[in-house]
C-alpha cells in the first residue's frame, strides 16, 4: 500500500511540474511579445526620391517626436529613449537613414544631402496622425539633417 501511494504521488507531482512548466513558457512568450510591441512596431516609408526608409513607431501621444540617428548607426540606438518618450505621452518615430539599418542602401557612398528627404518623409508620416506638434531630435549627422 505504501509503495502505491508513493507512485501515485510521484505521478501527480510530474503532472503538476509539467503544468507549471507549460504555464511558465506561455507567460514567458507572452511577455516577450508584449515587451517588443510595447516598444514599437516596424514601418516602411517611401521618400520623395523613391527610397525605402525603415522606421519604428511607438506611443500614442498628441505630440510627435522624430528621432534621427548618427553616422553608422540605426534607429535601434534610440530604443531606450523612444521607450521613455512613449511612456511620457509622445508618439515617437525613429527612422533608419538611407544606407543604414534596415533601410534601402542606394549605390555609392552615403549621400548626406539626399538624406534630407528621409527626414521629410519621417515628418510627413508623423503629420498623418494629426498631432498638436512635432519635434525633431538628432545625433551628429541626424542633428545636422534636423536643422535643414
Secondary structure, 3 states (H helix, E strand, C coil): CHHHHHHHHHHHHHHHHHHHHHHHHHHHHHHHHHHHHHHCEEEEEECCCCCEEEEEEECCCCEEEEEECCCCCCHHHHHHHHHHHHHCCEEEEEECCCCCCCCCCCCCCCCHHHHHHHHHHHHHHHHCCCCCEEEEEECCHHHHHHHC
